[in-house]
Amino acid sequence: MEYLIDLLTNLHWAAVGQIIMIDILLGGDNAVVIALACRNLPLNQRNKGIFWGTAGAILLRVVLITFAVMILDMPFLKVLGGALLLWIGAKLLLPDDGEHENIEGSDKLLGAIKTIVVADFVMSFDNVIAIAGAAQQVHEAHQTLLVIFGLLVSVPFIVCGSQVILKMIDRFPIIVYFGAGLLGWIAGGMIVSDNYVVSHWPEAAFTLHYPAAVIGAALVVGVGHFWGRAKMKKLHAKQAKKTIE
């Protein structure tokens, strides 16, 4: 009981908000995966498929994120994780290219659950790195519970409110830019807080934390914006070529 009170009292609400935002933006695909995996189930089994598939995917992700949080304390891993997060953030601004077409539905409950869990495992790499970076802001004793709390809060948004969220993003694209910038902010902070950097240049690491976060956010938004425009031009050119043929 005392631990729970201490957790709630000292909970880093900014980190919770970041985890929820990250999971909504990067986890929106999960709603599509769930729908595709369960589409061939009998009507009386669809809710069971959604529930157990989602539960299994969340449990697996908690394990992966907890492991990622632990190993990020090793030298240079935050630098690598931050660099990967910069790429993930920029990729968030790219147009959709229909990557979910290969997900097949199953007419068996266990088959649908397996599809959801396996697909989530394959697709959750970006979420794992991003949420592990956000969790680094709090005391290590609270990191796992923070991750669980953030994931549980975001699940209803992903499963039940996915269509609303997608419509909001279509209407207000700035939401995606904000999310990408958030990933860049976390990445910049991760890089300068790496154990090797902190142990060799402690004062510089402390001084450069916020400037590095700002640079990371600006870099992701800038690169992602122009990368997205270039990819959109290629997609339009490909579509125009198919039309002519």
C-alpha positions as CSV (number, residue, x, y, z in Angstrom):
1,M,0.0,0.0,0.0
2,E,2.8,2.4,0.9
3,Y,4.5,1.6,-2.4
4,L,1.3,2.3,-4.3
5,I,1.0,5.7,-2.5
6,D,4.6,6.5,-3.2
7,L,4.2,5.6,-6.9
8,L,1.1,7.8,-7.3
9,T,2.7,10.7,-5.4
10,N,5.9,10.6,-7.4
11,L,4.5,9.5,-10.7
12,H,6.0,11.4,-13.6
13,W,2.8,12.4,-15.4
14,A,4.8,14.0,-18.3
15,A,6.3,10.6,-19.0
16,V,2.9,8.9,-18.7
17,G,1.5,11.4,-21.3
18,Q,4.4,10.7,-23.6
19,I,3.9,6.9,-23.4
20,I,0.2,7.3,-24.1
21,M,0.9,9.7,-27.0
22,I,3.6,7.3,-28.4
23,D,1.3,4.3,-28.2
24,I,-1.6,6.0,-29.8
25,L,0.5,7.2,-32.8
26,L,2.7,4.2,-33.2
27,G,0.1,1.7,-32.1
28,G,-2.7,2.8,-34.4
29,D,-1.7,-0.1,-36.7
30,N,-2.7,-2.5,-34.0
31,A,-6.4,-1.8,-34.4
32,V,-6.0,-2.6,-38.1
33,V,-4.2,-5.9,-37.3
34,I,-6.9,-6.9,-34.7
35,A,-9.6,-6.2,-37.2
36,L,-8.0,-8.2,-40.0
37,A,-7.0,-11.1,-37.8
38,C,-10.5,-11.5,-36.4
39,R,-12.6,-10.8,-39.6
40,N,-13.1,-14.5,-40.4
41,L,-14.1,-15.6,-36.9
42,P,-17.8,-16.4,-36.1
43,L,-19.6,-13.4,-34.6
44,N,-19.8,-15.1,-31.2
45,Q,-16.0,-15.5,-31.1
46,R,-14.8,-12.1,-32.4
47,N,-14.9,-10.4,-29.0
48,K,-13.0,-13.2,-27.4
49,G,-10.4,-13.0,-30.2
50,I,-10.0,-9.3,-29.8
51,F,-9.8,-9.5,-26.0
52,W,-7.3,-12.4,-25.8
53,G,-5.2,-11.3,-28.8
54,T,-4.9,-7.8,-27.3
55,A,-4.1,-9.2,-23.8
56,G,-1.4,-11.4,-25.2
57,A,0.1,-8.6,-27.3
58,I,0.2,-6.2,-24.3
59,L,1.8,-8.8,-22.1
60,L,4.5,-9.5,-24.7
61,R,5.1,-5.8,-25.1
62,V,5.5,-5.2,-21.4
63,V,8.1,-7.9,-21.3
64,L,10.0,-6.5,-24.3
65,I,9.9,-2.9,-23.0
66,T,11.0,-4.0,-19.5
67,F,13.9,-5.8,-21.0
68,A,14.7,-2.8,-23.3
69,V,14.6,-0.4,-20.3
70,M,17.1,-2.6,-18.4
71,I,19.7,-3.0,-21.2
72,L,19.6,0.7,-22.1
73,D,21.8,1.3,-19.0
74,M,24.7,-0.4,-20.9
75,P,27.2,2.0,-22.5
76,F,26.4,3.3,-26.0
77,L,23.0,1.6,-26.2
78,K,21.2,4.8,-25.5
79,V,23.1,6.4,-28.4
80,L,22.1,3.5,-30.6
81,G,18.5,3.6,-29.3
82,G,18.3,7.4,-29.8
83,A,19.6,7.1,-33.4
84,L,17.0,4.4,-34.1
85,L,14.3,6.6,-32.6
86,L,15.3,9.5,-34.8
87,W,14.7,7.2,-37.8
88,I,11.4,5.9,-36.4
89,G,10.2,9.4,-35.8
90,A,11.0,10.5,-39.3
91,K,9.4,7.4,-40.7
92,L,6.2,8.3,-38.9
93,L,5.7,11.2,-41.3
94,L,5.8,8.9,-44.4
95,P,2.6,8.1,-46.3
96,D,1.0,4.7,-45.9
97,D,2.0,2.1,-48.4
98,G,-0.4,-0.6,-47.6
99,E,1.9,-2.8,-45.4
100,H,-1.1,-4.6,-43.8
101,E,-2.3,-6.4,-46.9
102,N,-0.3,-9.6,-46.0
103,I,-2.2,-10.1,-42.7
104,E,-4.6,-13.0,-43.1
105,G,-7.6,-13.6,-41.0
106,S,-8.3,-16.9,-39.3
107,D,-11.6,-18.8,-38.8
108,K,-10.2,-20.3,-35.6
109,L,-10.0,-18.4,-32.3
110,L,-6.5,-19.6,-31.4
111,G,-5.3,-18.9,-34.9
112,A,-6.6,-15.3,-34.7
113,I,-5.0,-14.8,-31.3
114,K,-1.7,-16.1,-32.6
115,T,-1.9,-13.8,-35.6
116,I,-2.5,-10.7,-33.4
117,V,0.3,-11.6,-31.0
118,V,2.9,-12.5,-33.7
119,A,2.0,-9.4,-35.9
120,D,2.2,-7.1,-32.8
121,F,5.6,-8.6,-31.9
122,V,6.9,-7.9,-35.4
123,M,5.4,-4.4,-35.5
124,S,6.1,-3.3,-32.0
125,F,9.9,-2.6,-32.4
126,D,9.3,1.2,-32.7
127,N,6.9,1.2,-29.7
128,V,9.4,-0.7,-27.6
129,I,12.3,1.7,-28.3
130,A,10.2,4.8,-27.9
131,I,8.4,3.8,-24.7
132,A,11.7,2.5,-23.2
133,G,13.2,6.0,-23.9
134,A,10.2,7.8,-22.2
135,A,10.4,5.5,-19.2
136,Q,14.0,6.4,-18.6
137,Q,12.8,9.7,-17.2
138,V,11.5,8.2,-14.0
139,H,13.1,6.3,-11.1
140,E,14.0,2.7,-12.1
141,A,11.8,1.3,-9.4
142,H,8.8,2.8,-11.1
143,Q,9.7,2.2,-14.7
144,T,7.9,-1.2,-15.2
145,L,4.7,0.0,-13.5
146,L,4.8,3.2,-15.5
147,V,5.0,1.3,-18.8
148,I,2.1,-1.0,-17.8
149,F,0.0,2.0,-16.7
150,G,0.7,3.9,-19.9
151,L,-0.1,0.8,-22.1
152,L,-3.3,0.0,-20.2
153,V,-4.5,3.6,-20.5
154,S,-3.8,3.8,-24.2
155,V,-5.4,0.4,-25.1
156,P,-9.0,1.7,-25.1
157,F,-7.9,4.6,-27.4
158,I,-6.3,2.1,-29.8
159,V,-9.0,-0.6,-29.8
160,C,-12.2,1.4,-29.4
161,G,-11.2,4.8,-30.6
162,S,-9.0,4.0,-33.6
163,Q,-11.4,5.3,-36.2
164,V,-11.9,8.6,-34.3
165,I,-8.1,9.0,-33.9
166,L,-7.5,8.3,-37.6
167,K,-10.1,10.9,-38.6
168,M,-8.6,13.4,-36.2
169,I,-5.1,12.8,-37.7
170,D,-6.5,13.2,-41.2
171,R,-8.2,16.4,-40.3
172,F,-5.3,17.8,-38.1
173,P,-2.0,16.4,-39.6
174,I,-0.2,18.5,-37.0
175,I,-0.9,15.7,-34.5
176,V,1.4,13.4,-36.4
177,Y,4.1,16.1,-36.6
178,F,3.8,16.7,-32.9
179,G,4.2,12.9,-32.2
180,A,7.2,12.7,-34.5
181,G,8.8,15.7,-32.8
182,L,8.1,14.0,-29.4
183,L,10.1,11.0,-30.6
184,G,12.9,13.2,-31.7
185,W,12.9,15.0,-28.4
186,I,13.2,11.7,-26.5
187,A,15.9,10.5,-28.9
188,G,18.0,13.7,-28.4
189,G,17.7,13.3,-24.6
190,M,18.6,9.6,-24.8
191,I,21.8,10.2,-26.7
192,V,23.3,12.7,-24.3
193,S,22.1,10.7,-21.2
194,D,24.0,7.5,-22.3
195,N,26.1,6.1,-19.5
196,Y,29.3,6.5,-21.4
197,V,28.6,10.2,-22.1
198,V,27.5,10.9,-18.6
199,S,30.5,9.2,-17.0
200,H,33.0,11.0,-19.2
201,W,31.4,14.4,-19.7
202,P,28.9,14.8,-16.8
203,E,28.6,18.6,-17.0
204,A,28.3,18.6,-20.8
205,A,25.6,15.9,-20.7
206,F,23.6,17.9,-18.2
207,T,24.0,21.2,-20.1
208,L,23.2,19.7,-23.5
209,H,20.1,17.6,-22.5
210,Y,17.5,20.1,-23.5
211,P,19.4,21.6,-26.6
212,A,19.9,18.0,-27.8
213,A,16.2,17.2,-27.3
214,V,15.2,20.4,-29.3
215,I,17.7,19.5,-32.1
216,G,16.4,15.9,-32.2
217,A,12.8,17.1,-32.5
218,A,13.6,19.6,-35.2
219,L,15.7,17.0,-37.1
220,V,13.0,14.4,-37.1
221,V,10.3,16.9,-38.2
222,G,12.5,18.4,-40.9
223,V,13.8,15.1,-42.3
224,G,10.5,13.4,-42.0
225,H,8.6,16.2,-43.8
226,F,10.9,16.3,-46.8
227,W,11.3,12.5,-46.9
228,G,7.5,12.1,-46.8
229,R,7.0,14.7,-49.7
230,A,9.6,12.8,-51.8
231,K,7.9,9.4,-51.2
232,M,4.5,10.9,-52.0
233,K,5.8,12.2,-55.3
234,K,7.1,8.7,-56.1
235,L,3.8,7.1,-55.2
236,H,1.9,9.6,-57.4
237,A,4.4,8.9,-60.3
238,K,3.9,5.1,-59.9
239,Q,0.1,5.5,-59.9
240,A,0.2,7.7,-63.0
241,K,2.4,5.1,-64.7
242,K,-0.1,2.3,-63.9
243,T,-3.0,4.5,-65.2
244,I,-1.2,5.1,-68.5
245,E,-0.4,1.3,-68.9
